[in-house]
Amino acid sequence: MAQISIKKAHGKWSIRAGGAVLGETTNALALLEEGHAPVIYFPASDVATAFLERSSTRTHCPHKGDATHFSIVTKSTTLQDAVWSYETPNADLDAVKGYLAFYPSDQVFVEQI
């Protein structure tokens, strides 16, 4: 099994997409998985979820569980499946329940500020 740990992501974190700030938080979590770059998870309560639209995409990770995906809808475009959430994660990763993670791209920016 892959080594996975979750820790508080210190400092203030921001998520921007389509030229807008979708969220800022001091309560982010960093998920560290062996062989992968750290992933920052934002509490859903700190994200403007009105810009997110649930998609039909579902993925499965044997270590984390089933992920639900969301698209980011901006004034000019829809960024398909740019966000995911483990709404019912595997028991040992329950800390990320209620959190959202974003796929960084040339239009989606996850930054420590």
C-alpha atoms as an extended CHARMM CRD file, in Angstrom:
* protein
*
       113  EXT
         1         1  MET       CA              0.0000000000        0.0000000000        0.0000000000  PROA      1               0.0000000000
         2         2  ALA       CA              1.2160000000        3.5000000000       -0.8340000000  PROA      2               0.0000000000
         3         3  GLN       CA              2.4010000000        5.6100000000        2.0660000000  PROA      3               0.0000000000
         4         4  ILE       CA             -0.0860000000        8.4720000000        2.4950000000  PROA      4               0.0000000000
         5         5  SER       CA             -0.0750000000       11.1180000000        5.1890000000  PROA      5               0.0000000000
         6         6  ILE       CA             -2.1410000000       14.2280000000        5.7600000000  PROA      6               0.0000000000
         7         7  LYS       CA             -0.8680000000       17.2910000000        7.5860000000  PROA      7               0.0000000000
         8         8  LYS       CA             -1.9000000000       20.8910000000        8.0340000000  PROA      8               0.0000000000
         9         9  ALA       CA             -0.6590000000       23.0410000000        5.1410000000  PROA      9               0.0000000000
        10        10  HSD       CA              0.8220000000       25.9750000000        7.0540000000  PROA      10              0.0000000000
        11        11  GLY       CA              0.1230000000       29.5290000000        5.9930000000  PROA      11              0.0000000000
        12        12  LYS       CA             -2.6020000000       30.9820000000        3.8260000000  PROA      12              0.0000000000
        13        13  TRP       CA             -3.5740000000       29.2770000000        0.5600000000  PROA      13              0.0000000000
        14        14  SER       CA             -5.4720000000       30.6040000000       -2.4460000000  PROA      14              0.0000000000
        15        15  ILE       CA             -7.2220000000       28.9970000000       -5.3900000000  PROA      15              0.0000000000
        16        16  ARG       CA             -7.7200000000       31.0820000000       -8.5430000000  PROA      16              0.0000000000
        17        17  ALA       CA             -9.3970000000       30.1740000000      -11.8190000000  PROA      17              0.0000000000
        18        18  GLY       CA            -10.6760000000       32.1800000000      -14.7530000000  PROA      18              0.0000000000
        19        19  GLY       CA             -9.1910000000       35.3480000000      -13.2910000000  PROA      19              0.0000000000
        20        20  ALA       CA            -11.2010000000       35.0460000000      -10.0640000000  PROA      20              0.0000000000
        21        21  VAL       CA            -10.2430000000       33.9950000000       -6.5550000000  PROA      21              0.0000000000
        22        22  LEU       CA            -12.3890000000       30.9740000000       -5.7540000000  PROA      22              0.0000000000
        23        23  GLY       CA            -11.1660000000       30.6070000000       -2.2140000000  PROA      23              0.0000000000
        24        24  GLU       CA             -8.6410000000       31.4570000000        0.4460000000  PROA      24              0.0000000000
        25        25  THR       CA             -7.9580000000       29.5090000000        3.6010000000  PROA      25              0.0000000000
        26        26  THR       CA             -5.6280000000       29.0720000000        6.5270000000  PROA      26              0.0000000000
        27        27  ASN       CA             -7.1580000000       25.6140000000        7.1000000000  PROA      27              0.0000000000
        28        28  ALA       CA             -5.7660000000       23.7620000000        4.0750000000  PROA      28              0.0000000000
        29        29  LEU       CA             -4.4830000000       20.2110000000        4.3180000000  PROA      29              0.0000000000
        30        30  ALA       CA             -1.5370000000       18.7400000000        2.4450000000  PROA      30              0.0000000000
        31        31  LEU       CA             -1.9380000000       15.1390000000        1.3170000000  PROA      31              0.0000000000
        32        32  LEU       CA              1.4490000000       13.5220000000        0.8420000000  PROA      32              0.0000000000
        33        33  GLU       CA              1.5120000000       10.3250000000       -1.1860000000  PROA      33              0.0000000000
        34        34  GLU       CA              4.6550000000        8.3970000000       -1.9540000000  PROA      34              0.0000000000
        35        35  GLY       CA              5.7640000000        9.0510000000       -5.5460000000  PROA      35              0.0000000000
        36        36  HSD       CA              3.4710000000       12.0850000000       -6.0520000000  PROA      36              0.0000000000
        37        37  ALA       CA              3.7110000000       15.8200000000       -5.5230000000  PROA      37              0.0000000000
        38        38  PRO       CA              1.8620000000       17.0760000000       -2.4210000000  PROA      38              0.0000000000
        39        39  VAL       CA             -1.7940000000       17.9510000000       -3.0500000000  PROA      39              0.0000000000
        40        40  ILE       CA             -3.4140000000       20.8500000000       -1.2170000000  PROA      40              0.0000000000
        41        41  TYR       CA             -7.0070000000       20.2960000000       -0.0720000000  PROA      41              0.0000000000
        42        42  PHE       CA             -9.2480000000       23.2870000000        0.6720000000  PROA      42              0.0000000000
        43        43  PRO       CA            -12.1850000000       23.1280000000        3.0930000000  PROA      43              0.0000000000
        44        44  ALA       CA            -15.3080000000       23.3560000000        0.9290000000  PROA      44              0.0000000000
        45        45  SER       CA            -16.5890000000       26.0300000000        3.3210000000  PROA      45              0.0000000000
        46        46  ASP       CA            -13.6820000000       28.2840000000        2.2250000000  PROA      46              0.0000000000
        47        47  VAL       CA            -14.3730000000       27.8960000000       -1.5180000000  PROA      47              0.0000000000
        48        48  ALA       CA            -16.9780000000       29.7370000000       -3.6130000000  PROA      48              0.0000000000
        49        49  THR       CA            -18.7450000000       26.5120000000       -4.5300000000  PROA      49              0.0000000000
        50        50  ALA       CA            -21.3070000000       28.4390000000       -6.6090000000  PROA      50              0.0000000000
        51        51  PHE       CA            -18.6360000000       28.3120000000       -9.3640000000  PROA      51              0.0000000000
        52        52  LEU       CA            -18.4630000000       24.5050000000       -9.1810000000  PROA      52              0.0000000000
        53        53  GLU       CA            -20.7150000000       22.1730000000      -11.1110000000  PROA      53              0.0000000000
        54        54  ARG       CA            -20.7810000000       18.4690000000      -10.2290000000  PROA      54              0.0000000000
        55        55  SER       CA            -19.8180000000       16.3620000000      -13.2300000000  PROA      55              0.0000000000
        56        56  SER       CA            -20.5920000000       12.7500000000      -14.0100000000  PROA      56              0.0000000000
        57        57  THR       CA            -16.8980000000       11.8220000000      -13.7060000000  PROA      57              0.0000000000
        58        58  ARG       CA            -16.0190000000        9.4390000000      -10.8920000000  PROA      58              0.0000000000
        59        59  THR       CA            -12.5940000000        7.9620000000      -10.2690000000  PROA      59              0.0000000000
        60        60  HSD       CA            -11.3750000000        5.3460000000       -7.8230000000  PROA      60              0.0000000000
        61        61  CYS       CA             -8.1240000000        5.1910000000       -5.9010000000  PROA      61              0.0000000000
        62        62  PRO       CA             -7.5850000000        1.9550000000       -3.9840000000  PROA      62              0.0000000000
        63        63  HSD       CA             -5.8730000000        3.9340000000       -1.2010000000  PROA      63              0.0000000000
        64        64  LYS       CA             -8.1660000000        6.9500000000       -0.9080000000  PROA      64              0.0000000000
        65        65  GLY       CA            -11.5570000000        5.7750000000       -2.1880000000  PROA      65              0.0000000000
        66        66  ASP       CA            -13.9960000000        7.1310000000       -4.7750000000  PROA      66              0.0000000000
        67        67  ALA       CA            -13.5950000000       10.7220000000       -5.9630000000  PROA      67              0.0000000000
        68        68  THR       CA            -16.3900000000       12.9490000000       -7.2080000000  PROA      68              0.0000000000
        69        69  HSD       CA            -15.3600000000       15.5500000000       -9.7860000000  PROA      69              0.0000000000
        70        70  PHE       CA            -16.5260000000       19.0960000000      -10.4300000000  PROA      70              0.0000000000
        71        71  SER       CA            -16.0600000000       21.5740000000      -13.2560000000  PROA      71              0.0000000000
        72        72  ILE       CA            -15.2740000000       25.2250000000      -12.6240000000  PROA      72              0.0000000000
        73        73  VAL       CA            -17.7310000000       27.4820000000      -14.4440000000  PROA      73              0.0000000000
        74        74  THR       CA            -16.3410000000       30.9820000000      -15.1110000000  PROA      74              0.0000000000
        75        75  LYS       CA            -17.7540000000       33.8860000000      -17.1350000000  PROA      75              0.0000000000
        76        76  SER       CA            -15.7340000000       32.8640000000      -20.1890000000  PROA      76              0.0000000000
        77        77  THR       CA            -15.2580000000       29.0950000000      -19.9810000000  PROA      77              0.0000000000
        78        78  THR       CA            -15.9560000000       25.8290000000      -18.2050000000  PROA      78              0.0000000000
        79        79  LEU       CA            -12.8870000000       24.0500000000      -16.8550000000  PROA      79              0.0000000000
        80        80  GLN       CA            -14.0240000000       20.4440000000      -17.0960000000  PROA      80              0.0000000000
        81        81  ASP       CA            -13.2870000000       18.1350000000      -14.1350000000  PROA      81              0.0000000000
        82        82  ALA       CA            -10.8300000000       20.6180000000      -12.5800000000  PROA      82              0.0000000000
        83        83  VAL       CA            -11.7780000000       19.7410000000       -8.9880000000  PROA      83              0.0000000000
        84        84  TRP       CA            -12.2090000000       16.5490000000       -7.0260000000  PROA      84              0.0000000000
        85        85  SER       CA            -13.3960000000       15.5130000000       -3.6000000000  PROA      85              0.0000000000
        86        86  TYR       CA            -13.3880000000       12.2890000000       -1.6240000000  PROA      86              0.0000000000
        87        87  GLU       CA            -16.8750000000       12.6320000000       -0.1630000000  PROA      87              0.0000000000
        88        88  THR       CA            -16.5980000000        9.2540000000        1.5580000000  PROA      88              0.0000000000
        89        89  PRO       CA            -12.8530000000        8.5760000000        1.7470000000  PROA      89              0.0000000000
        90        90  ASN       CA            -11.3580000000        5.3740000000        3.0700000000  PROA      90              0.0000000000
        91        91  ALA       CA            -11.4280000000        5.3700000000        6.8760000000  PROA      91              0.0000000000
        92        92  ASP       CA             -7.7540000000        6.2010000000        7.4260000000  PROA      92              0.0000000000
        93        93  LEU       CA             -8.0740000000        9.3330000000        5.2260000000  PROA      93              0.0000000000
        94        94  ASP       CA            -11.2680000000       10.6790000000        6.7530000000  PROA      94              0.0000000000
        95        95  ALA       CA             -9.5070000000       14.0380000000        7.3820000000  PROA      95              0.0000000000
        96        96  VAL       CA            -10.0740000000       15.0700000000        3.7170000000  PROA      96              0.0000000000
        97        97  LYS       CA            -13.8500000000       14.5640000000        3.8960000000  PROA      97              0.0000000000
        98        98  GLY       CA            -15.4920000000       17.9190000000        3.1540000000  PROA      98              0.0000000000
        99        99  TYR       CA            -12.3820000000       19.1820000000        1.3420000000  PROA      99              0.0000000000
       100       100  LEU       CA            -11.7730000000       19.9870000000       -2.3280000000  PROA      100             0.0000000000
       101       101  ALA       CA             -8.6000000000       19.5520000000       -4.3720000000  PROA      101             0.0000000000
       102       102  PHE       CA             -7.8330000000       21.2980000000       -7.6550000000  PROA      102             0.0000000000
       103       103  TYR       CA             -5.8700000000       20.1680000000      -10.7060000000  PROA      103             0.0000000000
       104       104  PRO       CA             -3.3320000000       22.9760000000      -11.2680000000  PROA      104             0.0000000000
       105       105  SER       CA             -3.1430000000       24.0820000000      -14.9040000000  PROA      105             0.0000000000
       106       106  ASP       CA             -2.5220000000       27.1580000000      -17.0070000000  PROA      106             0.0000000000
       107       107  GLN       CA             -5.9620000000       28.3600000000      -15.8230000000  PROA      107             0.0000000000
       108       108  VAL       CA             -6.1560000000       26.9720000000      -12.2770000000  PROA      108             0.0000000000
       109       109  PHE       CA             -3.6540000000       28.1860000000       -9.6840000000  PROA      109             0.0000000000
       110       110  VAL       CA             -3.1360000000       26.7580000000       -6.1930000000  PROA      110             0.0000000000
       111       111  GLU       CA             -0.8090000000       29.1090000000       -4.3320000000  PROA      111             0.0000000000
       112       112  GLN       CA              0.5200000000       29.7730000000       -0.8770000000  PROA      112             0.0000000000
       113       113  ILE       CA              0.1170000000       33.5230000000       -0.2480000000  PROA      113             0.0000000000
